Each structure stands twice: as C-alpha cells, then as structure tokens.
C-alpha cells in the first residue's frame, strides 16, 4: 500500500489498521455466505487424516510440529486457519500447499465435517 508521505505517523498506522480490518472482514463475509456440508466434507478429508487422525503425531519437516487432532474443533476456527495457511499468514509448508489447493467451499465442508466429530464418532473409512 502506498501512503502519501505527508501523513502523520498516527494517520499512517490508522490507515493501515483500517485496511487490514477491511481485508479481514471481506474474508469473513465471503466465508459467511457459504454453508458447509459435513457429508461432502467427509469425502474431502483424505489428505487431512494422514496427519490429523494420528494421536500424538509429530512432524519434523522443516521443524518439529505437534499435529493437533482437529475433530470437534469449531468450524469457524478451522476455516480461519485454512484461509491463513492459504494466504501464507501461517507458515507450515505442508498445510500451505494443502490449503492452497482448496476452494472456499471445500474449506467450509471440511470444517463442517471436523466440527461434527467427537471421540464417539464412527471411523471414516474414506480418509
């Protein structure tokens, strides 16, 4: 963003904050218009299950990451995280690649699927 040089530091910060908030709001509104379908999400989680369905799994490339179990997590949080990986705001390289391949509808479907999971959920053999 190119700001006029004659803006005071306070106005520059305020302008940047407003721009950031507007950008975040547009992402939220875009995702809010979509409705997740857990049944469709169940058929889209094969890449997710390779790491997120293994209790205590840790990845060591390029750093050591503890991979969270995401079943039962809030759908809104999962969509937000996937969007952040896709934009590069979160830095895990594998997640960046996977999220980059997902459409917004894929994200809300996957989030709906995982949000509906619990310890007593039946295994998904399509994973």
N, C-alpha and C positions, 0 to 999 in steps of 0.2 A: 504494500500500500504506500503510495507516495503522498505525503502530507506537506502542505505549504510550510516553508521554512520560518515564516513569521508567527506560527502558532506557539503559544507558551508551552512549557513542558506539561503543565496540568491539562491543558486542552489536548495536547497530543496523546497523553495517557487516556483521557476520557474518550477521545475519538477511537483509539484502538480498542478500548473495552466495549464500546457500543458496537463496533464492527464485529468483534468476537462474539458478543451476545446475539447479534442478528444472525450470524452464521450458525451458531448452535441452535437457535430457535428454528431456523429453516430445516435443519436436520431432524429436529424433534417433530415438527409439523409433518414432514414427509413421512416419517415412520408412524406417526399417529393416524394417518389416513389408511394405513394398511392393517388388515386383520390377519393375525396368524392362525394357521390351521395345523393343529398338532398331528393330525393323521398324515398330512402331506410332509410335515417336518420329520416324521418317523422314517420316511424313505430318503431323507437328505442328510442323515447323521453318520454315514459310514466313515467319513474322514474324522469326525469328532470323536467317535467311540474308540478309535485307535489309541488315544491318549487319555481322554476324559472318563473312560469307563474302567480304568485300571486303578484300584485303590492304592494310594501311596506312590504312584508312578512319578518318576523324576526324569527330566530331560537334561542332557549335559551339552547341548549344542546351541549356541556357542558358549553359553554359561549354564550353570545349574539352575534349573527352574523346577519348582514343585508344581505339578499339574493339578489344578483343582477339579474336584468332582462337581459337575455343574447341574446335576439333576436336582430339581426343587428350587433352583435359583430364580429370582424374579425375571420375567420375560423382558421387562423394560431395561434392566441392567444388562442382560445378555445382548440385546440389540445395540445398546450404547457401546458395549465393549467391542462387538464385532465391527461397528462403524469406526471406532477409534483405531482398531487394527488396520482396517481397510485404508484409512487416511494416513496411516503412519504415525499416529499420535501415541500408540502403544507399540513397543519395539520388538516383540517376539517374532523372529523371521518366519517361522512355520505358520503361525497364526496370521501374519500379514499376507502370506501367499494364499492361504485358505479363504480368509475374509475377502480378499481381492477378487476371488472367483464367484462370490455370492451376490445375487441380486438383493435388493431391499426386501422383496417378498420372501426369498429364501431365508433371510435373516429372521424375519418375524415368524415364519413357520418353524424354523429350528428352535427359536426361543420359546414358542408356544409348546413345542414338544418337551423340551427340557424343564420348563416351568411346571409341567404337569407330572413330572416324575417324582417318585418317593422311594424309600427303602423297600416298600412292599410292591412296587411296580413290577409287572411281568417283564422278563427279558425281551429285548427287541432283537430277534434273530436276523433282521435285515442289516444290523450295524456291522 
